[in-house]
Amino acid sequence: MAGVSARLVAQSAVRAGLRVAALDLFGDRDTRDAAELWFDIGCGALAVDRVRLVDALTRLARLPDLLGWIGGSGLEPLMARLCREPGLPRLLGNAADTLEAVREPRRFFALLDALGIAHPSVSFERPTPADDWLFKDADGCGGTHIRPAAQVDAAPLPARGYFQHIGGGQSMSALFIGARGRAYLIGFAEQLSCQIGTLNYVHAGSIGPIAMPPAVVVRIQAALDALCERTGLVGINSCDFLFDGAEFQWLEINARPSSTMALYETASPDAWPRGLLACHLDACRFGRAPSSASLALAREPRWCAGQQVLFAPTPFTVSLAFSDLCANDPQCRDVPMPGTAIEAGQPVCTLLVRAASASAVRCALDDAHTRVALRIETCDEPDYAFIQSHF
């Protein structure tokens, strides 16, 4: 598993009985616990270094019985070249042509128009006036690629940049598994975002499964089926869209395993006893759809779940006490290693909770956020962190 963070998919793979090599930027404690091998593929700016990633994948390709590799978030600008790179393991996910069909803005929105799928208005020229428009870079992820159009200067725009009119409604996502030209819908989640510095739409988590009107579910299912048939989407993918209570507008397809996997594995553990990644591998390797029994259980979740990223309010160095407390907290994920220096606005950890309803999940997330944020203030930096920073 390779991406900005590999923890979620690594843990899901372990549930499937697999041995895991994790390649990411953080090397968090629970990532290293799940993986037998970990490689740092960061470039020092919370971004993936292509050279280090290719080197790690090339070395892993020599391992016996390797099934292949899975690409996660943060690899969007690299995937076209990685799909052509010789000597890498098999990519267990969408092919290069499929990725281009859903990630290249001109092709994607033209496809939506051809299929009659609604989306906010898009322009590849700077709109005037720009007050109700956003600028997005299709090679970005996590909301860090979204800015108000009025803040975009006259410099040449990124090759895959585009302007999108601000739509109305709640930001939602749909998780689905593509297999043999069909979409097998897992569920819907509400997307959470926050403002960090000048970024107004940073992805901060999700809550789900969320019940949707049956008539809308039928229409979304039809749209996903059409997209899978036309593009060949395979395995776990997610679709971001806006929903105003009656109508939906498509925003983008994330053609890779999504962080919302955790919601469905947490809310319906009986539906996915081997984890959702096992379904992803079955679809990618054999064209096998998830079982009807699993899908039926997923449609009647026992719980609602929520996850929220805790961002650092101030710069701090992770103490052993802080790391240990988070590692032993059942609601903490992506636990940083002792001695990790975290800047203000950077992710500290992810909070994962389960409750009987979405409102109860929000309360539980608030409580967990308050509890863990207090640890940042009360767990002193150890002496060895100062020593490590000087060697």
C-alpha beads as a LAMMPS data file, in Angstrom:
LAMMPS data file: protein, C-alpha beads

391 atoms
390 bonds

1 atom types
1 bond types

-500.0 500.0 xlo xhi
-500.0 500.0 ylo yhi
-500.0 500.0 zlo zhi

Masses

1 110.0

Atoms # bond

1 1 1 0.000 0.000 0.000
2 1 1 1.414 3.389 -1.034
3 1 1 0.096 6.898 -0.449
4 1 1 0.216 9.880 1.858
5 1 1 -0.977 7.560 4.641
6 1 1 -1.071 3.760 4.340
7 1 1 -2.506 2.882 7.761
8 1 1 -6.179 2.344 6.905
9 1 1 -5.638 0.064 3.927
10 1 1 -2.799 -1.773 5.680
11 1 1 -5.085 -2.607 8.605
12 1 1 -7.863 -3.720 6.261
13 1 1 -5.382 -5.966 4.421
14 1 1 -4.329 -7.583 7.695
15 1 1 -7.991 -8.449 8.359
16 1 1 -7.920 -10.290 5.041
17 1 1 -4.982 -12.370 6.283
18 1 1 -2.375 -10.642 4.119
19 1 1 1.173 -9.567 4.882
20 1 1 1.658 -5.876 4.184
21 1 1 4.375 -3.476 3.095
22 1 1 3.406 0.139 3.789
23 1 1 4.848 3.120 1.896
24 1 1 3.809 6.537 3.183
25 1 1 4.915 9.860 4.651
26 1 1 4.312 9.335 8.359
27 1 1 5.222 5.838 9.515
28 1 1 2.687 6.110 12.336
29 1 1 2.748 3.570 15.158
30 1 1 -0.361 1.701 14.055
31 1 1 0.864 1.680 10.447
32 1 1 4.096 0.002 11.528
33 1 1 2.167 -2.402 13.741
34 1 1 0.062 -3.529 10.774
35 1 1 2.891 -3.677 8.239
36 1 1 5.883 -6.007 8.190
37 1 1 7.825 -3.460 6.136
38 1 1 7.599 0.334 6.065
39 1 1 9.225 2.736 3.603
40 1 1 9.379 6.525 3.908
41 1 1 8.365 7.995 0.530
42 1 1 8.040 11.628 1.624
43 1 1 9.895 14.615 0.242
44 1 1 9.698 16.810 3.341
45 1 1 6.646 18.844 2.284
46 1 1 3.791 16.422 3.045
47 1 1 4.059 15.188 -0.535
48 1 1 5.113 11.910 -2.120
49 1 1 8.575 11.753 -3.691
50 1 1 8.242 9.852 -6.979
51 1 1 11.870 8.686 -7.040
52 1 1 11.669 7.242 -3.529
53 1 1 8.320 5.621 -4.305
54 1 1 9.599 3.978 -7.503
55 1 1 12.738 2.786 -5.716
56 1 1 10.700 1.200 -2.906
57 1 1 8.253 -0.461 -5.302
58 1 1 11.106 -1.794 -7.447
59 1 1 12.711 -3.372 -4.395
60 1 1 9.396 -4.854 -3.239
61 1 1 8.795 -6.350 -6.687
62 1 1 11.503 -8.912 -5.867
63 1 1 9.567 -10.333 -2.922
64 1 1 8.155 -13.827 -3.456
65 1 1 4.364 -14.235 -3.592
66 1 1 3.764 -10.492 -3.924
67 1 1 0.193 -9.884 -5.110
68 1 1 0.837 -6.297 -6.193
69 1 1 0.521 -2.742 -4.920
70 1 1 -2.378 -0.390 -4.210
71 1 1 -2.196 3.372 -4.727
72 1 1 -3.847 5.693 -2.222
73 1 1 -4.362 9.427 -1.848
74 1 1 -1.610 11.827 -2.818
75 1 1 -0.475 9.855 -5.879
76 1 1 -2.851 11.552 -8.332
77 1 1 -0.167 13.576 -10.195
78 1 1 2.117 10.526 -10.389
79 1 1 -0.199 7.724 -11.490
80 1 1 0.074 8.236 -15.262
81 1 1 3.867 7.825 -15.134
82 1 1 3.711 5.035 -12.548
83 1 1 1.402 2.993 -14.788
84 1 1 4.110 3.124 -17.503
85 1 1 7.081 2.588 -15.185
86 1 1 8.891 -0.705 -15.948
87 1 1 9.830 -3.133 -13.218
88 1 1 7.048 -2.283 -10.750
89 1 1 4.701 -4.828 -9.175
90 1 1 1.209 -5.278 -10.564
91 1 1 -1.079 -2.326 -9.812
92 1 1 -4.149 -3.634 -8.002
93 1 1 -6.525 -0.913 -9.069
94 1 1 -7.661 1.114 -12.038
95 1 1 -5.724 1.118 -15.301
96 1 1 -4.147 4.278 -16.715
97 1 1 -6.927 4.850 -19.286
98 1 1 -9.584 4.521 -16.594
99 1 1 -7.774 6.962 -14.323
100 1 1 -7.530 9.508 -17.118
101 1 1 -11.213 9.113 -17.977
102 1 1 -12.315 10.115 -14.468
103 1 1 -9.450 12.405 -13.370
104 1 1 -8.739 14.521 -16.468
105 1 1 -11.298 17.355 -16.077
106 1 1 -12.163 17.924 -19.737
107 1 1 -12.783 14.225 -20.327
108 1 1 -14.607 13.659 -17.045
109 1 1 -17.106 16.508 -17.272
110 1 1 -17.714 15.808 -20.962
111 1 1 -18.498 12.215 -19.969
112 1 1 -20.912 13.372 -17.272
113 1 1 -22.666 15.565 -19.831
114 1 1 -22.869 12.687 -22.298
115 1 1 -24.404 10.448 -19.621
116 1 1 -26.822 13.137 -18.418
117 1 1 -25.289 13.273 -14.914
118 1 1 -25.710 16.696 -13.279
119 1 1 -22.708 18.651 -12.007
120 1 1 -21.947 22.281 -11.102
121 1 1 -20.965 24.417 -14.083
122 1 1 -17.315 24.093 -15.096
123 1 1 -15.084 26.516 -16.997
124 1 1 -11.539 26.166 -18.288
125 1 1 -11.259 29.927 -18.634
126 1 1 -11.144 32.403 -15.775
127 1 1 -14.776 33.402 -15.027
128 1 1 -15.839 37.029 -14.697
129 1 1 -17.027 37.832 -12.124
130 1 1 -15.388 35.075 -10.087
131 1 1 -17.200 35.556 -6.758
132 1 1 -19.276 32.361 -6.950
133 1 1 -16.571 30.145 -8.415
134 1 1 -13.828 27.872 -7.080
135 1 1 -10.556 26.846 -8.669
136 1 1 -9.595 23.169 -8.409
137 1 1 -6.488 21.234 -9.415
138 1 1 -7.468 17.680 -10.408
139 1 1 -4.018 16.454 -9.346
140 1 1 -4.682 17.498 -5.739
141 1 1 -6.451 15.762 -2.893
142 1 1 -7.785 16.355 0.597
143 1 1 -9.272 19.751 -0.206
144 1 1 -5.849 21.415 -0.350
145 1 1 -6.338 21.760 -4.117
146 1 1 -9.408 24.022 -3.802
147 1 1 -9.262 27.821 -3.660
148 1 1 -11.720 30.656 -4.287
149 1 1 -11.408 31.621 -7.938
150 1 1 -10.953 35.276 -6.977
151 1 1 -7.674 34.362 -5.240
152 1 1 -6.156 32.801 -8.364
153 1 1 -3.718 35.162 -10.041
154 1 1 -3.114 35.605 -13.752
155 1 1 -0.182 33.184 -13.863
156 1 1 -0.522 30.110 -16.104
157 1 1 -2.872 27.610 -14.481
158 1 1 -1.944 23.988 -13.751
159 1 1 -2.497 21.716 -16.733
160 1 1 -5.363 19.915 -14.996
161 1 1 -6.832 22.960 -13.301
162 1 1 -10.395 24.123 -13.799
163 1 1 -12.985 26.519 -12.406
164 1 1 -16.223 25.230 -10.909
165 1 1 -19.308 27.165 -9.887
166 1 1 -20.139 26.828 -6.184
167 1 1 -23.065 24.444 -5.892
168 1 1 -25.601 24.123 -3.110
169 1 1 -26.240 21.301 -0.677
170 1 1 -24.381 19.008 1.690
171 1 1 -21.031 17.569 0.651
172 1 1 -21.455 13.779 0.449
173 1 1 -19.621 10.731 -0.817
174 1 1 -20.647 7.309 -2.100
175 1 1 -18.376 4.292 -1.683
176 1 1 -18.719 1.565 -4.296
177 1 1 -16.933 -1.438 -5.740
178 1 1 -16.582 -1.664 -9.499
179 1 1 -16.652 -5.143 -11.061
180 1 1 -17.448 -6.302 -14.607
181 1 1 -18.832 -2.925 -15.680
182 1 1 -21.171 -2.493 -12.704
183 1 1 -21.080 -0.514 -9.460
184 1 1 -21.860 -2.263 -6.175
185 1 1 -22.898 0.509 -3.808
186 1 1 -21.599 0.171 -0.237
187 1 1 -23.097 3.312 1.285
188 1 1 -23.167 7.090 1.680
189 1 1 -21.258 9.388 4.021
190 1 1 -21.350 13.049 4.974
191 1 1 -18.050 14.795 4.290
192 1 1 -16.519 17.076 6.931
193 1 1 -14.231 19.983 6.085
194 1 1 -12.483 22.794 7.934
195 1 1 -10.471 25.945 7.305
196 1 1 -6.710 25.905 7.811
197 1 1 -4.929 29.147 7.026
198 1 1 -6.073 30.301 3.582
199 1 1 -7.543 26.888 2.689
200 1 1 -11.305 26.778 3.222
201 1 1 -12.152 23.217 2.176
202 1 1 -9.599 20.948 3.871
203 1 1 -10.935 17.412 4.269
204 1 1 -11.420 16.764 7.991
205 1 1 -13.300 13.465 8.110
206 1 1 -16.672 11.860 7.456
207 1 1 -19.785 10.430 9.117
208 1 1 -21.744 7.447 7.853
209 1 1 -23.489 5.416 6.716
210 1 1 -26.099 8.107 6.017
211 1 1 -29.577 7.064 4.847
212 1 1 -30.610 8.561 1.508
213 1 1 -34.092 8.736 -0.100
214 1 1 -34.701 5.474 -1.999
215 1 1 -35.532 7.279 -5.247
216 1 1 -32.228 9.179 -5.076
217 1 1 -30.331 5.956 -4.343
218 1 1 -31.780 4.431 -7.530
219 1 1 -30.609 7.417 -9.592
220 1 1 -27.133 7.452 -8.064
221 1 1 -26.844 3.705 -8.639
222 1 1 -27.758 4.206 -12.293
223 1 1 -25.153 6.977 -12.654
224 1 1 -22.431 4.833 -11.058
225 1 1 -23.340 1.858 -13.249
226 1 1 -23.079 4.055 -16.337
227 1 1 -19.676 5.373 -15.276
228 1 1 -18.346 1.887 -14.522
229 1 1 -19.579 0.603 -17.879
230 1 1 -18.014 3.491 -19.821
231 1 1 -14.694 3.744 -17.939
232 1 1 -13.993 0.263 -16.553
233 1 1 -13.714 1.405 -12.933
234 1 1 -12.717 -1.556 -10.792
235 1 1 -12.299 -2.218 -7.081
236 1 1 -13.055 0.291 -4.340
237 1 1 -13.746 3.830 -5.553
238 1 1 -15.654 6.795 -4.191
239 1 1 -17.686 9.598 -5.688
240 1 1 -17.987 13.059 -4.133
241 1 1 -21.238 14.912 -4.765
242 1 1 -23.521 17.640 -3.432
243 1 1 -27.014 16.783 -2.205
244 1 1 -29.728 19.344 -1.397
245 1 1 -32.341 16.896 -0.134
246 1 1 -33.783 16.122 -3.545
247 1 1 -31.162 16.568 -6.278
248 1 1 -27.492 15.627 -6.475
249 1 1 -24.618 17.137 -8.417
250 1 1 -21.450 15.130 -9.153
251 1 1 -18.105 16.673 -8.138
252 1 1 -15.393 14.067 -8.732
253 1 1 -14.454 10.392 -8.698
254 1 1 -11.635 9.190 -6.453
255 1 1 -10.495 6.104 -8.342
256 1 1 -8.806 4.409 -5.373
257 1 1 -9.651 3.047 -1.927
258 1 1 -11.203 5.805 0.158
259 1 1 -10.751 6.722 3.812
260 1 1 -14.509 6.213 4.243
261 1 1 -13.831 2.455 4.162
262 1 1 -13.322 2.772 7.925
263 1 1 -16.898 3.942 8.433
264 1 1 -18.451 0.867 6.847
265 1 1 -16.058 -1.611 8.436
266 1 1 -16.848 -0.009 11.814
267 1 1 -20.611 0.375 11.367
268 1 1 -21.222 -3.055 9.801
269 1 1 -18.425 -5.380 10.976
270 1 1 -20.543 -8.467 10.226
271 1 1 -20.883 -7.415 6.587
272 1 1 -17.121 -7.247 6.029
273 1 1 -15.509 -9.864 8.325
274 1 1 -12.357 -9.937 6.150
275 1 1 -12.337 -6.167 5.633
276 1 1 -13.345 -4.215 2.551
277 1 1 -9.904 -4.510 1.022
278 1 1 -10.554 -8.208 0.447
279 1 1 -13.475 -7.161 -1.775
280 1 1 -11.204 -4.701 -3.602
281 1 1 -8.695 -7.456 -4.357
282 1 1 -11.413 -9.875 -5.468
283 1 1 -12.731 -7.272 -7.917
284 1 1 -9.292 -6.270 -9.251
285 1 1 -7.855 -9.784 -9.552
286 1 1 -10.881 -11.852 -10.514
287 1 1 -13.664 -9.419 -11.483
288 1 1 -15.613 -10.752 -8.503
289 1 1 -18.425 -8.658 -6.992
290 1 1 -19.060 -8.477 -3.236
291 1 1 -21.499 -11.093 -1.983
292 1 1 -25.198 -10.294 -1.891
293 1 1 -25.194 -11.236 1.802
294 1 1 -22.545 -8.618 2.606
295 1 1 -24.365 -5.948 0.622
296 1 1 -27.640 -6.791 2.372
297 1 1 -26.012 -6.486 5.811
298 1 1 -24.399 -3.189 4.782
299 1 1 -27.791 -1.769 3.843
300 1 1 -28.955 -2.311 7.433
301 1 1 -26.003 -1.024 9.499
302 1 1 -25.969 -1.739 13.213
303 1 1 -24.135 1.499 13.961
304 1 1 -23.181 4.895 12.631
305 1 1 -19.486 5.773 12.598
306 1 1 -17.453 8.938 12.279
307 1 1 -13.844 9.864 11.741
308 1 1 -12.218 13.246 12.150
309 1 1 -8.680 14.456 11.601
310 1 1 -7.225 16.386 14.503
311 1 1 -4.987 19.184 13.195
312 1 1 -2.285 20.700 15.396
313 1 1 -3.370 24.064 16.858
314 1 1 0.283 24.985 17.492
315 1 1 3.676 23.472 16.619
316 1 1 4.766 20.713 18.991
317 1 1 6.997 17.662 19.226
318 1 1 5.265 14.396 20.056
319 1 1 6.293 13.161 23.480
320 1 1 6.480 9.519 24.471
321 1 1 3.619 10.140 26.909
322 1 1 1.405 11.658 24.197
323 1 1 2.161 8.850 21.745
324 1 1 1.526 6.159 24.373
325 1 1 -1.774 7.696 25.480
326 1 1 -2.998 7.889 21.876
327 1 1 -1.793 4.359 21.103
328 1 1 -3.839 3.042 24.044
329 1 1 -6.901 5.154 23.185
330 1 1 -9.411 2.978 21.270
331 1 1 -10.670 6.064 19.407
332 1 1 -7.256 7.148 18.079
333 1 1 -5.765 6.146 14.730
334 1 1 -2.664 7.328 12.827
335 1 1 -0.760 7.635 16.108
336 1 1 2.478 9.613 15.591
337 1 1 5.823 8.228 16.707
338 1 1 7.566 9.850 19.706
339 1 1 9.878 12.636 18.601
340 1 1 7.784 13.575 15.543
341 1 1 7.783 17.346 14.943
342 1 1 4.321 18.557 13.881
343 1 1 3.728 22.059 12.568
344 1 1 0.570 24.090 13.215
345 1 1 -2.180 23.000 10.829
346 1 1 -0.639 19.595 10.126
347 1 1 -2.529 16.374 10.976
348 1 1 -1.821 14.886 14.400
349 1 1 -4.033 11.795 14.388
350 1 1 -7.444 10.547 13.261
351 1 1 -10.343 10.009 15.657
352 1 1 -12.697 7.094 14.924
353 1 1 -15.921 6.636 16.905
354 1 1 -19.063 4.512 16.739
355 1 1 -22.522 5.348 18.089
356 1 1 -26.196 4.652 17.506
357 1 1 -26.898 7.746 15.373
358 1 1 -25.197 10.507 13.408
359 1 1 -25.972 13.045 16.151
360 1 1 -24.427 10.768 18.779
361 1 1 -21.388 10.325 16.540
362 1 1 -20.925 14.120 16.362
363 1 1 -21.006 14.354 20.151
364 1 1 -18.524 11.498 20.489
365 1 1 -16.179 13.129 17.962
366 1 1 -16.354 16.432 19.843
367 1 1 -15.535 14.686 23.127
368 1 1 -12.635 12.759 21.583
369 1 1 -11.285 15.912 19.919
370 1 1 -11.338 17.818 23.213
371 1 1 -9.670 14.947 25.069
372 1 1 -6.822 14.429 22.592
373 1 1 -6.259 18.168 22.025
374 1 1 -5.791 18.552 25.782
375 1 1 -3.023 15.950 25.654
376 1 1 -1.060 18.181 23.292
377 1 1 -1.056 20.882 25.963
378 1 1 -0.354 18.634 28.954
379 1 1 2.148 16.034 27.659
380 1 1 5.550 17.690 27.926
381 1 1 8.213 17.232 25.262
382 1 1 10.813 14.695 26.475
383 1 1 14.477 15.540 26.770
384 1 1 15.425 13.034 24.085
385 1 1 13.328 14.889 21.483
386 1 1 15.689 17.859 21.895
387 1 1 18.691 15.536 21.575
388 1 1 17.313 13.813 18.465
389 1 1 16.736 17.134 16.737
390 1 1 20.450 17.928 17.007
391 1 1 21.887 14.699 15.543

Bonds

1 1 1 2
2 1 2 3
3 1 3 4
4 1 4 5
5 1 5 6
6 1 6 7
7 1 7 8
8 1 8 9
9 1 9 10
10 1 10 11
11 1 11 12
12 1 12 13
13 1 13 14
14 1 14 15
15 1 15 16
16 1 16 17
17 1 17 18
18 1 18 19
19 1 19 20
20 1 20 21
21 1 21 22
22 1 22 23
23 1 23 24
24 1 24 25
25 1 25 26
26 1 26 27
27 1 27 28
28 1 28 29
29 1 29 30
30 1 30 31
31 1 31 32
32 1 32 33
33 1 33 34
34 1 34 35
35 1 35 36
36 1 36 37
37 1 37 38
38 1 38 39
39 1 39 40
40 1 40 41
41 1 41 42
42 1 42 43
43 1 43 44
44 1 44 45
45 1 45 46
46 1 46 47
47 1 47 48
48 1 48 49
49 1 49 50
50 1 50 51
51 1 51 52
52 1 52 53
53 1 53 54
54 1 54 55
55 1 55 56
56 1 56 57
57 1 57 58
58 1 58 59
59 1 59 60
60 1 60 61
61 1 61 62
62 1 62 63
63 1 63 64
64 1 64 65
65 1 65 66
66 1 66 67
67 1 67 68
68 1 68 69
69 1 69 70
70 1 70 71
71 1 71 72
72 1 72 73
73 1 73 74
74 1 74 75
75 1 75 76
76 1 76 77
77 1 77 78
78 1 78 79
79 1 79 80
80 1 80 81
81 1 81 82
82 1 82 83
83 1 83 84
84 1 84 85
85 1 85 86
86 1 86 87
87 1 87 88
88 1 88 89
89 1 89 90
90 1 90 91
91 1 91 92
92 1 92 93
93 1 93 94
94 1 94 95
95 1 95 96
96 1 96 97
97 1 97 98
98 1 98 99
99 1 99 100
100 1 100 101
101 1 101 102
102 1 102 103
103 1 103 104
104 1 104 105
105 1 105 106
106 1 106 107
107 1 107 108
108 1 108 109
109 1 109 110
110 1 110 111
111 1 111 112
112 1 112 113
113 1 113 114
114 1 114 115
115 1 115 116
116 1 116 117
117 1 117 118
118 1 118 119
119 1 119 120
120 1 120 121
121 1 121 122
122 1 122 123
123 1 123 124
124 1 124 125
125 1 125 126
126 1 126 127
127 1 127 128
128 1 128 129
129 1 129 130
130 1 130 131
131 1 131 132
132 1 132 133
133 1 133 134
134 1 134 135
135 1 135 136
136 1 136 137
137 1 137 138
138 1 138 139
139 1 139 140
140 1 140 141
141 1 141 142
142 1 142 143
143 1 143 144
144 1 144 145
145 1 145 146
146 1 146 147
147 1 147 148
148 1 148 149
149 1 149 150
150 1 150 151
151 1 151 152
152 1 152 153
153 1 153 154
154 1 154 155
155 1 155 156
156 1 156 157
157 1 157 158
158 1 158 159
159 1 159 160
160 1 160 161
161 1 161 162
162 1 162 163
163 1 163 164
164 1 164 165
165 1 165 166
166 1 166 167
167 1 167 168
168 1 168 169
169 1 169 170
170 1 170 171
171 1 171 172
172 1 172 173
173 1 173 174
174 1 174 175
175 1 175 176
176 1 176 177
177 1 177 178
178 1 178 179
179 1 179 180
180 1 180 181
181 1 181 182
182 1 182 183
183 1 183 184
184 1 184 185
185 1 185 186
186 1 186 187
187 1 187 188
188 1 188 189
189 1 189 190
190 1 190 191
191 1 191 192
192 1 192 193
193 1 193 194
194 1 194 195
195 1 195 196
196 1 196 197
197 1 197 198
198 1 198 199
199 1 199 200
200 1 200 201
201 1 201 202
202 1 202 203
203 1 203 204
204 1 204 205
205 1 205 206
206 1 206 207
207 1 207 208
208 1 208 209
209 1 209 210
210 1 210 211
211 1 211 212
212 1 212 213
213 1 213 214
214 1 214 215
215 1 215 216
216 1 216 217
217 1 217 218
218 1 218 219
219 1 219 220
220 1 220 221
221 1 221 222
222 1 222 223
223 1 223 224
224 1 224 225
225 1 225 226
226 1 226 227
227 1 227 228
228 1 228 229
229 1 229 230
230 1 230 231
231 1 231 232
232 1 232 233
233 1 233 234
234 1 234 235
235 1 235 236
236 1 236 237
237 1 237 238
238 1 238 239
239 1 239 240
240 1 240 241
241 1 241 242
242 1 242 243
243 1 243 244
244 1 244 245
245 1 245 246
246 1 246 247
247 1 247 248
248 1 248 249
249 1 249 250
250 1 250 251
251 1 251 252
252 1 252 253
253 1 253 254
254 1 254 255
255 1 255 256
256 1 256 257
257 1 257 258
258 1 258 259
259 1 259 260
260 1 260 261
261 1 261 262
262 1 262 263
263 1 263 264
264 1 264 265
265 1 265 266
266 1 266 267
267 1 267 268
268 1 268 269
269 1 269 270
270 1 270 271
271 1 271 272
272 1 272 273
273 1 273 274
274 1 274 275
275 1 275 276
276 1 276 277
277 1 277 278
278 1 278 279
279 1 279 280
280 1 280 281
281 1 281 282
282 1 282 283
283 1 283 284
284 1 284 285
285 1 285 286
286 1 286 287
287 1 287 288
288 1 288 289
289 1 289 290
290 1 290 291
291 1 291 292
292 1 292 293
293 1 293 294
294 1 294 295
295 1 295 296
296 1 296 297
297 1 297 298
298 1 298 299
299 1 299 300
300 1 300 301
301 1 301 302
302 1 302 303
303 1 303 304
304 1 304 305
305 1 305 306
306 1 306 307
307 1 307 308
308 1 308 309
309 1 309 310
310 1 310 311
311 1 311 312
312 1 312 313
313 1 313 314
314 1 314 315
315 1 315 316
316 1 316 317
317 1 317 318
318 1 318 319
319 1 319 320
320 1 320 321
321 1 321 322
322 1 322 323
323 1 323 324
324 1 324 325
325 1 325 326
326 1 326 327
327 1 327 328
328 1 328 329
329 1 329 330
330 1 330 331
331 1 331 332
332 1 332 333
333 1 333 334
334 1 334 335
335 1 335 336
336 1 336 337
337 1 337 338
338 1 338 339
339 1 339 340
340 1 340 341
341 1 341 342
342 1 342 343
343 1 343 344
344 1 344 345
345 1 345 346
346 1 346 347
347 1 347 348
348 1 348 349
349 1 349 350
350 1 350 351
351 1 351 352
352 1 352 353
353 1 353 354
354 1 354 355
355 1 355 356
356 1 356 357
357 1 357 358
358 1 358 359
359 1 359 360
360 1 360 361
361 1 361 362
362 1 362 363
363 1 363 364
364 1 364 365
365 1 365 366
366 1 366 367
367 1 367 368
368 1 368 369
369 1 369 370
370 1 370 371
371 1 371 372
372 1 372 373
373 1 373 374
374 1 374 375
375 1 375 376
376 1 376 377
377 1 377 378
378 1 378 379
379 1 379 380
380 1 380 381
381 1 381 382
382 1 382 383
383 1 383 384
384 1 384 385
385 1 385 386
386 1 386 387
387 1 387 388
388 1 388 389
389 1 389 390
390 1 390 391
